[in-house]
Amino acid sequence: MLAECVRRALSGDPEEEEEEEEEEPYTEVVVMAPLSQKFTMKTSVFLLLLAASFTRGLAQGDDGAVEELQVETLVKPQTCPVLSTMGDTLHIHYTGKLMDGKVIDSSLSRDPLVVELGKRTVIAGLEQSLVGVCEGQKIKASIPSHLAYGKKGYPPTIPGDAALEFEVEVISLTQQTAWQKMVNDVFPLMCLALVPTLLGLVGLYLYKKANAQKPGKKKAKDKKIKKK
């Protein structure tokens, strides 16, 4: 045994020593990798759940009431070349519910509802949820009371301070034309720009009118001067 060790030391053959040195760290890696993976997965899941709970807590109050608009995509088409913007016209089917699941209205038995974004033909929360959607998309919107019917509600169907939930399917989307865009966007700005000018002209007219002498008074004044 001693002679064999001396022979290997002199010959520089480290096979057995290298094998022994390699086996030990290899075994440690095999054991530790699954433990670290399990720890990482558990930690990631925990952090995701914590983030989801925190986000839900921001959107809902302590009593579970909806405090801000929440929009969830239920169905999204494979292609979405055009997203809706203010001024576009949408044809939608919808089902509106209270948060306890009671249906308050639905268009499924009627023709689709026509909504022109920006015209305020529907409640604010529903209109806001329809901005940035595409044709064929289906969404679920949880709407807080201040973006729905507020403190008054809509008796007898909707009580005061009631949050609502709408499931909406976008049947069709029509973009506004260049003329519509001009009427909706450019003309109001032009009118606002003209307001100071119009006010100035009105003020100038009133000033001149107030300081102008009437013909009758001027003639009477001339007669008095002649008599003197």
mmCIF file of the C-alpha atoms, coordinates in Angstrom:
data_MODEL
# 
_entry.id   MODEL 
# 
loop_
_atom_site.group_PDB 
_atom_site.id 
_atom_site.type_symbol 
_atom_site.label_atom_id 
_atom_site.label_alt_id 
_atom_site.label_comp_id 
_atom_site.label_asym_id 
_atom_site.label_entity_id 
_atom_site.label_seq_id 
_atom_site.pdbx_PDB_ins_code 
_atom_site.Cartn_x 
_atom_site.Cartn_y 
_atom_site.Cartn_z 
_atom_site.occupancy 
_atom_site.B_iso_or_equiv 
_atom_site.pdbx_formal_charge 
_atom_site.auth_seq_id 
_atom_site.auth_comp_id 
_atom_site.auth_asym_id 
_atom_site.auth_atom_id 
_atom_site.pdbx_PDB_model_num 
ATOM 1   C CA . MET A 1 1   ? 0.000   0.000   0.000   1.00 0.00 ? 1   MET A CA 1 
ATOM 2   C CA . LEU A 1 2   ? 2.777   2.390   0.985   1.00 0.00 ? 2   LEU A CA 1 
ATOM 3   C CA . ALA A 1 3   ? 4.770   1.432   -2.093  1.00 0.00 ? 3   ALA A CA 1 
ATOM 4   C CA . GLU A 1 4   ? 1.747   2.098   -4.307  1.00 0.00 ? 4   GLU A CA 1 
ATOM 5   C CA . CYS A 1 5   ? 1.265   5.556   -2.833  1.00 0.00 ? 5   CYS A CA 1 
ATOM 6   C CA . VAL A 1 6   ? 4.924   6.395   -3.321  1.00 0.00 ? 6   VAL A CA 1 
ATOM 7   C CA . ARG A 1 7   ? 4.759   5.144   -6.907  1.00 0.00 ? 7   ARG A CA 1 
ATOM 8   C CA . ARG A 1 8   ? 1.755   7.334   -7.723  1.00 0.00 ? 8   ARG A CA 1 
ATOM 9   C CA . ALA A 1 9   ? 3.294   10.344  -6.052  1.00 0.00 ? 9   ALA A CA 1 
ATOM 10  C CA . LEU A 1 10  ? 6.462   9.954   -8.061  1.00 0.00 ? 10  LEU A CA 1 
ATOM 11  C CA . SER A 1 11  ? 4.648   9.247   -11.321 1.00 0.00 ? 11  SER A CA 1 
ATOM 12  C CA . GLY A 1 12  ? 2.306   12.241  -10.851 1.00 0.00 ? 12  GLY A CA 1 
ATOM 13  C CA . ASP A 1 13  ? -0.846  10.152  -11.412 1.00 0.00 ? 13  ASP A CA 1 
ATOM 14  C CA . PRO A 1 14  ? -3.610  11.984  -9.517  1.00 0.00 ? 14  PRO A CA 1 
ATOM 15  C CA . GLU A 1 15  ? -6.563  9.987   -10.908 1.00 0.00 ? 15  GLU A CA 1 
ATOM 16  C CA . GLU A 1 16  ? -7.883  8.734   -7.642  1.00 0.00 ? 16  GLU A CA 1 
ATOM 17  C CA . GLU A 1 17  ? -7.357  12.037  -5.849  1.00 0.00 ? 17  GLU A CA 1 
ATOM 18  C CA . GLU A 1 18  ? -9.168  13.965  -8.606  1.00 0.00 ? 18  GLU A CA 1 
ATOM 19  C CA . GLU A 1 19  ? -12.041 11.515  -8.581  1.00 0.00 ? 19  GLU A CA 1 
ATOM 20  C CA . GLU A 1 20  ? -12.393 11.885  -4.822  1.00 0.00 ? 20  GLU A CA 1 
ATOM 21  C CA . GLU A 1 21  ? -12.187 15.672  -5.059  1.00 0.00 ? 21  GLU A CA 1 
ATOM 22  C CA . GLU A 1 22  ? -14.824 15.815  -7.830  1.00 0.00 ? 22  GLU A CA 1 
ATOM 23  C CA . GLU A 1 23  ? -17.309 13.440  -6.245  1.00 0.00 ? 23  GLU A CA 1 
ATOM 24  C CA . GLU A 1 24  ? -17.880 15.492  -3.102  1.00 0.00 ? 24  GLU A CA 1 
ATOM 25  C CA . PRO A 1 25  ? -18.903 18.848  -4.681  1.00 0.00 ? 25  PRO A CA 1 
ATOM 26  C CA . TYR A 1 26  ? -20.981 17.030  -7.335  1.00 0.00 ? 26  TYR A CA 1 
ATOM 27  C CA . THR A 1 27  ? -23.001 15.357  -4.572  1.00 0.00 ? 27  THR A CA 1 
ATOM 28  C CA . GLU A 1 28  ? -23.574 18.719  -2.857  1.00 0.00 ? 28  GLU A CA 1 
ATOM 29  C CA . VAL A 1 29  ? -24.885 20.294  -6.059  1.00 0.00 ? 29  VAL A CA 1 
ATOM 30  C CA . VAL A 1 30  ? -27.335 17.451  -6.618  1.00 0.00 ? 30  VAL A CA 1 
ATOM 31  C CA . VAL A 1 31  ? -28.705 17.823  -3.103  1.00 0.00 ? 31  VAL A CA 1 
ATOM 32  C CA . MET A 1 32  ? -28.833 21.624  -2.912  1.00 0.00 ? 32  MET A CA 1 
ATOM 33  C CA . ALA A 1 33  ? -30.294 22.428  -6.331  1.00 0.00 ? 33  ALA A CA 1 
ATOM 34  C CA . PRO A 1 34  ? -33.785 21.022  -5.666  1.00 0.00 ? 34  PRO A CA 1 
ATOM 35  C CA . LEU A 1 35  ? -33.892 22.768  -2.275  1.00 0.00 ? 35  LEU A CA 1 
ATOM 36  C CA . SER A 1 36  ? -32.993 26.139  -3.784  1.00 0.00 ? 36  SER A CA 1 
ATOM 37  C CA . GLN A 1 37  ? -35.507 25.649  -6.603  1.00 0.00 ? 37  GLN A CA 1 
ATOM 38  C CA . LYS A 1 38  ? -38.268 24.808  -4.133  1.00 0.00 ? 38  LYS A CA 1 
ATOM 39  C CA . PHE A 1 39  ? -37.382 27.817  -2.032  1.00 0.00 ? 39  PHE A CA 1 
ATOM 40  C CA . THR A 1 40  ? -37.353 30.094  -5.076  1.00 0.00 ? 40  THR A CA 1 
ATOM 41  C CA . MET A 1 41  ? -40.713 28.810  -6.331  1.00 0.00 ? 41  MET A CA 1 
ATOM 42  C CA . LYS A 1 42  ? -42.350 29.158  -2.932  1.00 0.00 ? 42  LYS A CA 1 
ATOM 43  C CA . THR A 1 43  ? -40.933 32.640  -2.497  1.00 0.00 ? 43  THR A CA 1 
ATOM 44  C CA . SER A 1 44  ? -42.077 33.716  -5.975  1.00 0.00 ? 44  SER A CA 1 
ATOM 45  C CA . VAL A 1 45  ? -45.597 32.394  -5.427  1.00 0.00 ? 45  VAL A CA 1 
ATOM 46  C CA . PHE A 1 46  ? -45.783 34.100  -2.048  1.00 0.00 ? 46  PHE A CA 1 
ATOM 47  C CA . LEU A 1 47  ? -44.620 37.434  -3.483  1.00 0.00 ? 47  LEU A CA 1 
ATOM 48  C CA . LEU A 1 48  ? -47.091 37.209  -6.368  1.00 0.00 ? 48  LEU A CA 1 
ATOM 49  C CA . LEU A 1 49  ? -49.971 36.485  -4.000  1.00 0.00 ? 49  LEU A CA 1 
ATOM 50  C CA . LEU A 1 50  ? -48.868 39.310  -1.735  1.00 0.00 ? 50  LEU A CA 1 
ATOM 51  C CA . ALA A 1 51  ? -48.692 41.751  -4.665  1.00 0.00 ? 51  ALA A CA 1 
ATOM 52  C CA . ALA A 1 52  ? -52.128 40.665  -5.903  1.00 0.00 ? 52  ALA A CA 1 
ATOM 53  C CA . SER A 1 53  ? -53.618 41.110  -2.436  1.00 0.00 ? 53  SER A CA 1 
ATOM 54  C CA . PHE A 1 54  ? -52.013 44.522  -2.083  1.00 0.00 ? 54  PHE A CA 1 
ATOM 55  C CA . THR A 1 55  ? -53.305 45.649  -5.486  1.00 0.00 ? 55  THR A CA 1 
ATOM 56  C CA . ARG A 1 56  ? -56.773 44.353  -4.696  1.00 0.00 ? 56  ARG A CA 1 
ATOM 57  C CA . GLY A 1 57  ? -56.649 46.157  -1.375  1.00 0.00 ? 57  GLY A CA 1 
ATOM 58  C CA . LEU A 1 58  ? -55.866 49.435  -3.103  1.00 0.00 ? 58  LEU A CA 1 
ATOM 59  C CA . ALA A 1 59  ? -58.784 48.984  -5.487  1.00 0.00 ? 59  ALA A CA 1 
ATOM 60  C CA . GLN A 1 60  ? -61.173 47.919  -2.723  1.00 0.00 ? 60  GLN A CA 1 
ATOM 61  C CA . GLY A 1 61  ? -61.900 49.370  0.677   1.00 0.00 ? 61  GLY A CA 1 
ATOM 62  C CA . ASP A 1 62  ? -61.739 47.573  3.992   1.00 0.00 ? 62  ASP A CA 1 
ATOM 63  C CA . ASP A 1 63  ? -65.322 46.417  3.558   1.00 0.00 ? 63  ASP A CA 1 
ATOM 64  C CA . GLY A 1 64  ? -64.644 45.043  0.049   1.00 0.00 ? 64  GLY A CA 1 
ATOM 65  C CA . ALA A 1 65  ? -66.339 47.976  -1.702  1.00 0.00 ? 65  ALA A CA 1 
ATOM 66  C CA . VAL A 1 66  ? -64.953 48.909  -5.120  1.00 0.00 ? 66  VAL A CA 1 
ATOM 67  C CA . GLU A 1 67  ? -63.169 52.260  -4.870  1.00 0.00 ? 67  GLU A CA 1 
ATOM 68  C CA . GLU A 1 68  ? -61.648 52.569  -8.347  1.00 0.00 ? 68  GLU A CA 1 
ATOM 69  C CA . LEU A 1 69  ? -62.373 51.323  -11.842 1.00 0.00 ? 69  LEU A CA 1 
ATOM 70  C CA . GLN A 1 70  ? -61.101 47.796  -12.518 1.00 0.00 ? 70  GLN A CA 1 
ATOM 71  C CA . VAL A 1 71  ? -61.125 46.362  -16.051 1.00 0.00 ? 71  VAL A CA 1 
ATOM 72  C CA . GLU A 1 72  ? -60.397 42.710  -16.783 1.00 0.00 ? 72  GLU A CA 1 
ATOM 73  C CA . THR A 1 73  ? -60.104 41.224  -20.275 1.00 0.00 ? 73  THR A CA 1 
ATOM 74  C CA . LEU A 1 74  ? -62.157 38.043  -20.586 1.00 0.00 ? 74  LEU A CA 1 
ATOM 75  C CA . VAL A 1 75  ? -61.725 37.425  -24.319 1.00 0.00 ? 75  VAL A CA 1 
ATOM 76  C CA . LYS A 1 76  ? -59.239 39.117  -26.649 1.00 0.00 ? 76  LYS A CA 1 
ATOM 77  C CA . PRO A 1 77  ? -59.064 38.440  -30.398 1.00 0.00 ? 77  PRO A CA 1 
ATOM 78  C CA . GLN A 1 78  ? -55.852 37.141  -31.937 1.00 0.00 ? 78  GLN A CA 1 
ATOM 79  C CA . THR A 1 79  ? -55.368 40.362  -33.899 1.00 0.00 ? 79  THR A CA 1 
ATOM 80  C CA . CYS A 1 80  ? -56.174 43.815  -32.603 1.00 0.00 ? 80  CYS A CA 1 
ATOM 81  C CA . PRO A 1 81  ? -55.136 46.356  -35.262 1.00 0.00 ? 81  PRO A CA 1 
ATOM 82  C CA . VAL A 1 82  ? -57.226 49.254  -33.941 1.00 0.00 ? 82  VAL A CA 1 
ATOM 83  C CA . LEU A 1 83  ? -57.823 50.360  -30.352 1.00 0.00 ? 83  LEU A CA 1 
ATOM 84  C CA . SER A 1 84  ? -60.760 52.573  -29.493 1.00 0.00 ? 84  SER A CA 1 
ATOM 85  C CA . THR A 1 85  ? -60.205 56.235  -28.651 1.00 0.00 ? 85  THR A CA 1 
ATOM 86  C CA . MET A 1 86  ? -62.426 59.170  -27.762 1.00 0.00 ? 86  MET A CA 1 
ATOM 87  C CA . GLY A 1 87  ? -64.705 60.008  -30.685 1.00 0.00 ? 87  GLY A CA 1 
ATOM 88  C CA . ASP A 1 88  ? -64.979 56.422  -31.945 1.00 0.00 ? 88  ASP A CA 1 
ATOM 89  C CA . THR A 1 89  ? -68.344 54.665  -32.133 1.00 0.00 ? 89  THR A CA 1 
ATOM 90  C CA . LEU A 1 90  ? -68.811 51.221  -30.593 1.00 0.00 ? 90  LEU A CA 1 
ATOM 91  C CA . HIS A 1 91  ? -71.629 48.716  -30.878 1.00 0.00 ? 91  HIS A CA 1 
ATOM 92  C CA . ILE A 1 92  ? -71.662 46.650  -27.703 1.00 0.00 ? 92  ILE A CA 1 
ATOM 93  C CA . HIS A 1 93  ? -73.625 43.946  -25.941 1.00 0.00 ? 93  HIS A CA 1 
ATOM 94  C CA . TYR A 1 94  ? -73.568 44.220  -22.180 1.00 0.00 ? 94  TYR A CA 1 
ATOM 95  C CA . THR A 1 95  ? -74.915 42.732  -18.976 1.00 0.00 ? 95  THR A CA 1 
ATOM 96  C CA . GLY A 1 96  ? -74.938 44.939  -15.900 1.00 0.00 ? 96  GLY A CA 1 
ATOM 97  C CA . LYS A 1 97  ? -75.081 43.561  -12.368 1.00 0.00 ? 97  LYS A CA 1 
ATOM 98  C CA . LEU A 1 98  ? -74.906 44.658  -8.780  1.00 0.00 ? 98  LEU A CA 1 
ATOM 99  C CA . MET A 1 99  ? -71.912 43.317  -6.890  1.00 0.00 ? 99  MET A CA 1 
ATOM 100 C CA . ASP A 1 100 ? -74.108 40.608  -5.338  1.00 0.00 ? 100 ASP A CA 1 
ATOM 101 C CA . GLY A 1 101 ? -74.772 39.221  -8.834  1.00 0.00 ? 101 GLY A CA 1 
ATOM 102 C CA . LYS A 1 102 ? -78.277 40.634  -9.346  1.00 0.00 ? 102 LYS A CA 1 
ATOM 103 C CA . VAL A 1 103 ? -78.774 41.551  -13.025 1.00 0.00 ? 103 VAL A CA 1 
ATOM 104 C CA . ILE A 1 104 ? -79.974 45.128  -13.468 1.00 0.00 ? 104 ILE A CA 1 
ATOM 105 C CA . ASP A 1 105 ? -79.921 45.396  -17.262 1.00 0.00 ? 105 ASP A CA 1 
ATOM 106 C CA . SER A 1 106 ? -78.845 43.504  -20.369 1.00 0.00 ? 106 SER A CA 1 
ATOM 107 C CA . SER A 1 107 ? -78.804 44.156  -24.096 1.00 0.00 ? 107 SER A CA 1 
ATOM 108 C CA . LEU A 1 108 ? -78.556 40.484  -25.082 1.00 0.00 ? 108 LEU A CA 1 
ATOM 109 C CA . SER A 1 109 ? -82.253 40.346  -25.959 1.00 0.00 ? 109 SER A CA 1 
ATOM 110 C CA . ARG A 1 110 ? -82.061 43.631  -27.892 1.00 0.00 ? 110 ARG A CA 1 
ATOM 111 C CA . ASP A 1 111 ? -79.981 45.232  -30.599 1.00 0.00 ? 111 ASP A CA 1 
ATOM 112 C CA . PRO A 1 112 ? -76.439 46.213  -29.589 1.00 0.00 ? 112 PRO A CA 1 
ATOM 113 C CA . LEU A 1 113 ? -76.086 49.497  -27.748 1.00 0.00 ? 113 LEU A CA 1 
ATOM 114 C CA . VAL A 1 114 ? -74.412 52.281  -29.742 1.00 0.00 ? 114 VAL A CA 1 
ATOM 115 C CA . VAL A 1 115 ? -71.851 54.225  -27.707 1.00 0.00 ? 115 VAL A CA 1 
ATOM 116 C CA . GLU A 1 116 ? -69.969 57.228  -29.079 1.00 0.00 ? 116 GLU A CA 1 
ATOM 117 C CA . LEU A 1 117 ? -67.026 57.738  -26.772 1.00 0.00 ? 117 LEU A CA 1 
ATOM 118 C CA . GLY A 1 118 ? -66.851 61.235  -25.348 1.00 0.00 ? 118 GLY A CA 1 
ATOM 119 C CA . LYS A 1 119 ? -70.576 61.973  -25.686 1.00 0.00 ? 119 LYS A CA 1 
ATOM 120 C CA . ARG A 1 120 ? -71.403 60.739  -22.156 1.00 0.00 ? 120 ARG A CA 1 
ATOM 121 C CA . THR A 1 121 ? -74.333 58.639  -23.308 1.00 0.00 ? 121 THR A CA 1 
ATOM 122 C CA . VAL A 1 122 ? -73.482 55.981  -20.704 1.00 0.00 ? 122 VAL A CA 1 
ATOM 123 C CA . ILE A 1 123 ? -72.193 56.145  -17.131 1.00 0.00 ? 123 ILE A CA 1 
ATOM 124 C CA . ALA A 1 124 ? -68.647 57.441  -16.767 1.00 0.00 ? 124 ALA A CA 1 
ATOM 125 C CA . GLY A 1 125 ? -67.149 54.169  -15.542 1.00 0.00 ? 125 GLY A CA 1 
ATOM 126 C CA . LEU A 1 126 ? -68.514 52.203  -18.486 1.00 0.00 ? 126 LEU A CA 1 
ATOM 127 C CA . GLU A 1 127 ? -67.318 54.800  -20.986 1.00 0.00 ? 127 GLU A CA 1 
ATOM 128 C CA . GLN A 1 128 ? -63.818 54.854  -19.480 1.00 0.00 ? 128 GLN A CA 1 
ATOM 129 C CA . SER A 1 129 ? -63.602 51.061  -19.607 1.00 0.00 ? 129 SER A CA 1 
ATOM 130 C CA . LEU A 1 130 ? -64.366 51.134  -23.341 1.00 0.00 ? 130 LEU A CA 1 
ATOM 131 C CA . VAL A 1 131 ? -61.322 53.272  -24.193 1.00 0.00 ? 131 VAL A CA 1 
ATOM 132 C CA . GLY A 1 132 ? -58.458 51.146  -25.506 1.00 0.00 ? 132 GLY A CA 1 
ATOM 133 C CA . VAL A 1 133 ? -60.475 48.071  -26.506 1.00 0.00 ? 133 VAL A CA 1 
ATOM 134 C CA . CYS A 1 134 ? -60.648 46.400  -29.913 1.00 0.00 ? 134 CYS A CA 1 
ATOM 135 C CA . GLU A 1 135 ? -63.382 44.817  -31.975 1.00 0.00 ? 135 GLU A CA 1 
ATOM 136 C CA . GLY A 1 136 ? -64.283 41.359  -30.695 1.00 0.00 ? 136 GLY A CA 1 
ATOM 137 C CA . GLN A 1 137 ? -62.864 41.960  -27.231 1.00 0.00 ? 137 GLN A CA 1 
ATOM 138 C CA . LYS A 1 138 ? -64.870 41.029  -24.140 1.00 0.00 ? 138 LYS A CA 1 
ATOM 139 C CA . ILE A 1 139 ? -64.210 42.742  -20.821 1.00 0.00 ? 139 ILE A CA 1 
ATOM 140 C CA . LYS A 1 140 ? -65.495 42.815  -17.270 1.00 0.00 ? 140 LYS A CA 1 
ATOM 141 C CA . ALA A 1 141 ? -65.573 46.228  -15.597 1.00 0.00 ? 141 ALA A CA 1 
ATOM 142 C CA . SER A 1 142 ? -66.033 46.734  -11.863 1.00 0.00 ? 142 SER A CA 1 
ATOM 143 C CA . ILE A 1 143 ? -67.275 50.305  -11.497 1.00 0.00 ? 143 ILE A CA 1 
ATOM 144 C CA . PRO A 1 144 ? -67.256 52.262  -8.205  1.00 0.00 ? 144 PRO A CA 1 
ATOM 145 C CA . SER A 1 145 ? -70.392 54.166  -7.256  1.00 0.00 ? 145 SER A CA 1 
ATOM 146 C CA . HIS A 1 146 ? -68.931 57.617  -7.984  1.00 0.00 ? 146 HIS A CA 1 
ATOM 147 C CA . LEU A 1 147 ? -68.409 56.539  -11.620 1.00 0.00 ? 147 LEU A CA 1 
ATOM 148 C CA . ALA A 1 148 ? -71.888 54.978  -11.785 1.00 0.00 ? 148 ALA A CA 1 
ATOM 149 C CA . TYR A 1 149 ? -75.059 56.459  -10.241 1.00 0.00 ? 149 TYR A CA 1 
ATOM 150 C CA . GLY A 1 150 ? -73.529 57.938  -7.093  1.00 0.00 ? 150 GLY A CA 1 
ATOM 151 C CA . LYS A 1 151 ? -75.344 58.519  -3.822  1.00 0.00 ? 151 LYS A CA 1 
ATOM 152 C CA . LYS A 1 152 ? -78.784 58.822  -5.432  1.00 0.00 ? 152 LYS A CA 1 
ATOM 153 C CA . GLY A 1 153 ? -78.630 55.528  -7.284  1.00 0.00 ? 153 GLY A CA 1 
ATOM 154 C CA . TYR A 1 154 ? -81.314 54.677  -9.828  1.00 0.00 ? 154 TYR A CA 1 
ATOM 155 C CA . PRO A 1 155 ? -84.398 53.650  -7.820  1.00 0.00 ? 155 PRO A CA 1 
ATOM 156 C CA . PRO A 1 156 ? -85.817 51.133  -7.546  1.00 0.00 ? 156 PRO A CA 1 
ATOM 157 C CA . THR A 1 157 ? -83.253 49.044  -9.447  1.00 0.00 ? 157 THR A CA 1 
ATOM 158 C CA . ILE A 1 158 ? -79.960 50.479  -8.216  1.00 0.00 ? 158 ILE A CA 1 
ATOM 159 C CA . PRO A 1 159 ? -79.542 51.622  -4.599  1.00 0.00 ? 159 PRO A CA 1 
ATOM 160 C CA . GLY A 1 160 ? -77.446 54.615  -3.636  1.00 0.00 ? 160 GLY A CA 1 
ATOM 161 C CA . ASP A 1 161 ? -73.660 54.229  -3.385  1.00 0.00 ? 161 ASP A CA 1 
ATOM 162 C CA . ALA A 1 162 ? -73.854 50.946  -5.313  1.00 0.00 ? 162 ALA A CA 1 
ATOM 163 C CA . ALA A 1 163 ? -70.867 49.640  -7.251  1.00 0.00 ? 163 ALA A CA 1 
ATOM 164 C CA . LEU A 1 164 ? -71.690 47.894  -10.525 1.00 0.00 ? 164 LEU A CA 1 
ATOM 165 C CA . GLU A 1 165 ? -70.181 45.140  -12.634 1.00 0.00 ? 165 GLU A CA 1 
ATOM 166 C CA . PHE A 1 166 ? -70.528 45.077  -16.423 1.00 0.00 ? 166 PHE A CA 1 
ATOM 167 C CA . GLU A 1 167 ? -69.594 42.335  -18.837 1.00 0.00 ? 167 GLU A CA 1 
ATOM 168 C CA . VAL A 1 168 ? -69.216 43.938  -22.253 1.00 0.00 ? 168 VAL A CA 1 
ATOM 169 C CA . GLU A 1 169 ? -68.567 42.492  -25.702 1.00 0.00 ? 169 GLU A CA 1 
ATOM 170 C CA . VAL A 1 170 ? -67.448 44.879  -28.445 1.00 0.00 ? 170 VAL A CA 1 
ATOM 171 C CA . ILE A 1 171 ? -69.405 43.887  -31.548 1.00 0.00 ? 171 ILE A CA 1 
ATOM 172 C CA . SER A 1 172 ? -67.999 46.546  -33.859 1.00 0.00 ? 172 SER A CA 1 
ATOM 173 C CA . LEU A 1 173 ? -65.727 49.580  -33.748 1.00 0.00 ? 173 LEU A CA 1 
ATOM 174 C CA . THR A 1 174 ? -65.943 52.543  -36.112 1.00 0.00 ? 174 THR A CA 1 
ATOM 175 C CA . GLN A 1 175 ? -63.191 55.132  -35.977 1.00 0.00 ? 175 GLN A CA 1 
ATOM 176 C CA . GLN A 1 176 ? -64.147 58.778  -36.190 1.00 0.00 ? 176 GLN A CA 1 
ATOM 177 C CA . THR A 1 177 ? -63.639 60.429  -39.576 1.00 0.00 ? 177 THR A CA 1 
ATOM 178 C CA . ALA A 1 178 ? -61.323 63.370  -40.171 1.00 0.00 ? 178 ALA A CA 1 
ATOM 179 C CA . TRP A 1 179 ? -64.333 65.702  -40.241 1.00 0.00 ? 179 TRP A CA 1 
ATOM 180 C CA . GLN A 1 180 ? -65.653 64.323  -36.959 1.00 0.00 ? 180 GLN A CA 1 
ATOM 181 C CA . LYS A 1 181 ? -62.212 64.714  -35.426 1.00 0.00 ? 181 LYS A CA 1 
ATOM 182 C CA . MET A 1 182 ? -62.114 68.318  -36.575 1.00 0.00 ? 182 MET A CA 1 
ATOM 183 C CA . VAL A 1 183 ? -65.565 69.026  -35.162 1.00 0.00 ? 183 VAL A CA 1 
ATOM 184 C CA . ASN A 1 184 ? -64.818 67.279  -31.877 1.00 0.00 ? 184 ASN A CA 1 
ATOM 185 C CA . ASP A 1 185 ? -61.245 68.451  -31.336 1.00 0.00 ? 185 ASP A CA 1 
ATOM 186 C CA . VAL A 1 186 ? -60.308 71.442  -33.502 1.00 0.00 ? 186 VAL A CA 1 
ATOM 187 C CA . PHE A 1 187 ? -63.495 73.529  -33.455 1.00 0.00 ? 187 PHE A CA 1 
ATOM 188 C CA . PRO A 1 188 ? -63.743 73.699  -29.648 1.00 0.00 ? 188 PRO A CA 1 
ATOM 189 C CA . LEU A 1 189 ? -60.128 74.905  -29.493 1.00 0.00 ? 189 LEU A CA 1 
ATOM 190 C CA . MET A 1 190 ? -60.831 77.531  -32.152 1.00 0.00 ? 190 MET A CA 1 
ATOM 191 C CA . CYS A 1 191 ? -63.864 78.723  -30.223 1.00 0.00 ? 191 CYS A CA 1 
ATOM 192 C CA . LEU A 1 192 ? -61.830 79.005  -27.042 1.00 0.00 ? 192 LEU A CA 1 
ATOM 193 C CA . ALA A 1 193 ? -59.186 80.990  -28.903 1.00 0.00 ? 193 ALA A CA 1 
ATOM 194 C CA . LEU A 1 194 ? -61.831 83.377  -30.283 1.00 0.00 ? 194 LEU A CA 1 
ATOM 195 C CA . VAL A 1 195 ? -63.469 84.062  -26.924 1.00 0.00 ? 195 VAL A CA 1 
ATOM 196 C CA . PRO A 1 196 ? -60.979 86.775  -25.827 1.00 0.00 ? 196 PRO A CA 1 
ATOM 197 C CA . THR A 1 197 ? -61.299 88.489  -29.212 1.00 0.00 ? 197 THR A CA 1 
ATOM 198 C CA . LEU A 1 198 ? -65.094 88.468  -29.077 1.00 0.00 ? 198 LEU A CA 1 
ATOM 199 C CA . LEU A 1 199 ? -65.089 89.778  -25.519 1.00 0.00 ? 199 LEU A CA 1 
ATOM 200 C CA . GLY A 1 200 ? -62.728 92.559  -26.573 1.00 0.00 ? 200 GLY A CA 1 
ATOM 201 C CA . LEU A 1 201 ? -64.980 93.574  -29.472 1.00 0.00 ? 201 LEU A CA 1 
ATOM 202 C CA . VAL A 1 202 ? -68.055 93.574  -27.248 1.00 0.00 ? 202 VAL A CA 1 
ATOM 203 C CA . GLY A 1 203 ? -66.256 95.704  -24.664 1.00 0.00 ? 203 GLY A CA 1 
ATOM 204 C CA . LEU A 1 204 ? -65.103 98.171  -27.339 1.00 0.00 ? 204 LEU A CA 1 
ATOM 205 C CA . TYR A 1 205 ? -68.627 98.449  -28.715 1.00 0.00 ? 205 TYR A CA 1 
ATOM 206 C CA . LEU A 1 206 ? -70.112 99.131  -25.285 1.00 0.00 ? 206 LEU A CA 1 
ATOM 207 C CA . TYR A 1 207 ? -67.413 101.685 -24.534 1.00 0.00 ? 207 TYR A CA 1 
ATOM 208 C CA . LYS A 1 208 ? -68.063 103.608 -27.767 1.00 0.00 ? 208 LYS A CA 1 
ATOM 209 C CA . LYS A 1 209 ? -71.786 103.433 -27.223 1.00 0.00 ? 209 LYS A CA 1 
ATOM 210 C CA . ALA A 1 210 ? -71.500 104.795 -23.700 1.00 0.00 ? 210 ALA A CA 1 
ATOM 211 C CA . ASN A 1 211 ? -69.294 107.711 -24.776 1.00 0.00 ? 211 ASN A CA 1 
ATOM 212 C CA . ALA A 1 212 ? -71.090 108.607 -27.997 1.00 0.00 ? 212 ALA A CA 1 
ATOM 213 C CA . GLN A 1 213 ? -73.309 111.746 -27.872 1.00 0.00 ? 213 GLN A CA 1 
ATOM 214 C CA . LYS A 1 214 ? -76.863 111.421 -29.033 1.00 0.00 ? 214 LYS A CA 1 
ATOM 215 C CA . PRO A 1 215 ? -77.866 113.629 -32.027 1.00 0.00 ? 215 PRO A CA 1 
ATOM 216 C CA . GLY A 1 216 ? -80.692 115.358 -30.094 1.00 0.00 ? 216 GLY A CA 1 
ATOM 217 C CA . LYS A 1 217 ? -78.418 116.387 -27.247 1.00 0.00 ? 217 LYS A CA 1 
ATOM 218 C CA . LYS A 1 218 ? -75.796 117.641 -29.692 1.00 0.00 ? 218 LYS A CA 1 
ATOM 219 C CA . LYS A 1 219 ? -78.334 119.892 -31.505 1.00 0.00 ? 219 LYS A CA 1 
ATOM 220 C CA . ALA A 1 220 ? -79.609 121.304 -28.222 1.00 0.00 ? 220 ALA A CA 1 
ATOM 221 C CA . LYS A 1 221 ? -76.063 122.080 -27.159 1.00 0.00 ? 221 LYS A CA 1 
ATOM 222 C CA . ASP A 1 222 ? -75.377 123.867 -30.478 1.00 0.00 ? 222 ASP A CA 1 
ATOM 223 C CA . LYS A 1 223 ? -78.530 126.035 -30.067 1.00 0.00 ? 223 LYS A CA 1 
ATOM 224 C CA . LYS A 1 224 ? -77.454 127.127 -26.596 1.00 0.00 ? 224 LYS A CA 1 
ATOM 225 C CA . ILE A 1 225 ? -74.076 128.176 -27.944 1.00 0.00 ? 225 ILE A CA 1 
ATOM 226 C CA . LYS A 1 226 ? -75.697 130.263 -30.729 1.00 0.00 ? 226 LYS A CA 1 
ATOM 227 C CA . LYS A 1 227 ? -78.021 132.050 -28.286 1.00 0.00 ? 227 LYS A CA 1 
ATOM 228 C CA . LYS A 1 228 ? -75.083 133.105 -26.167 1.00 0.00 ? 228 LYS A CA 1 
# 
